Amino acid sequence: MMDGSSGSPPKEIVPGAPASPGIIDLASPDIGERERVLVDESLRSGWIAYGSFVDRFEENVSSYLGVRHAVALASGTAALHVALIVAGVRSDDEVPVSGLSFVAPANAIRYLGAWPVFIDAEPDHAQLDVEVLERFLADECTSHAGDLFNRRTGRRVAALLPVDILGHPADLDPILDLGSRYGLPIIEDAAEGLGAHYRGGPVGGKADIGCLSFNGNKIVTSGGGGMLVTNDANLADRARYLVTQAKDDPLEYVHGAIGFNYRLSNIHAALGCAQFERLEEFVSAKRAIAQLYEEGLREVPGVRLPREAAWAQSTYWLYTVEIDAADYGMGSRELLQRLVSDGIQARPLWQPLDRSPAHAGPTIGPCEVAYGLHQRCLSIPCSVSLRPEEQARVIGAIRRHARHLA
Ligand SMILES: *Cc1c(COP(=O)(O)O)cnc(C)c1O
């Protein structure tokens, strides 16, 4: 039984699971009274599936991001799927995408029968390495009749899909430049970027299409949900049409395309509205946690702390440290085991996607930086409701296990 009513916490880390007694959680959601009030209002309104909370959620997000259109969806993965379709990606096309990322964007590319081309991460902030992307486009691709082709595979390159990971933005401006130079639409996976800032503006609204997630472990949750945002009315209209079953004549059930049932429910949107009101509160909480980790861990040998780029303000959505085994005295996985025995949840980064059994295949050279980060990195507890004494326990444990501080 893992339904929340049973006493024992699950062995694996379930995204968005409630806090477990005695265990310091990696990142559990914080649901307050306002959330209960708005969800109750949605239930009492009788508008269960579609309703005004959906519109309100879209308006709140689009005005925060400064974009003209937002389409609320059942998940961030659905947002990515539809974004790729409306951006014009077709079967057998290629889409360069961050190789160090949660798996969803690569899956979405495969839903269309297109192929991900995995781009390595840069070592400083673990985001997509723009130089690797630039070299791929300049050296390995060729233009023909207005399209760009990967010379080695012969496939058309149809879009670029940078992913903001861990609450820190990818360096989007040079990626947007590459997009205009090569005529490629940019789809930004900002599922982990919401609340962060890039060169002074909020992350998520600057690319041709932005995709957000409100899954249980994201900075703002609707229980499950996502959003597609864009300034392009045609893209937004097409997306809205496709995600509501592509109805040409709803009365006579005439459908003009293969559609999807991807709309967010009004109940989920009500929860999303209440959580979204608290975005700034959550970002402040995450940043205060990062500050305390900085103070408590910066002198521990072999522990490298996350840093912000000069052009970025991170949310530190998932606070992630890099462990150098030689200097620290043990590797990241051994430390992970020790922390778990201490009742502290921790988690490695995702397997780099070019090594994923589901996605092994086309990549532009091995994602060497991503492999190293995958081996060395651990995310440590950073729930917005993490108490200072709990955080002191985490800091104490990481210091205690360090060889040179023992
Ligand atoms: C969570 C996440 C998604 C997927 O969002 P869901 O709402 O879980 O479908 C996509 N990309 C990244 C980078 C994510 O972290």
The ligand as a Gaussian input file, in Angstrom:
#p B3LYP/6-31G(d) Opt

LIG

0 1
 C        9.028000      16.919000     -14.750000
 C        9.680000      17.189000     -16.050000
 C        8.999000      17.018000     -17.259000
 C        7.686000      16.326000     -17.377000
 O        6.645000      16.877000     -16.742000
 P        5.411000      15.948000     -16.276000
 O        4.423000      16.949000     -15.843000
 O        5.914000      15.063000     -15.196000
 O        4.961000      15.169000     -17.477000
 C        9.619000      17.382000     -18.434000
 N       10.866000      17.847000     -18.432000
 C       11.570000      18.002000     -17.294000
 C       12.943000      18.541000     -17.395000
 C       11.009000      17.665000     -16.078000
 O       11.727000      17.790000     -14.952000

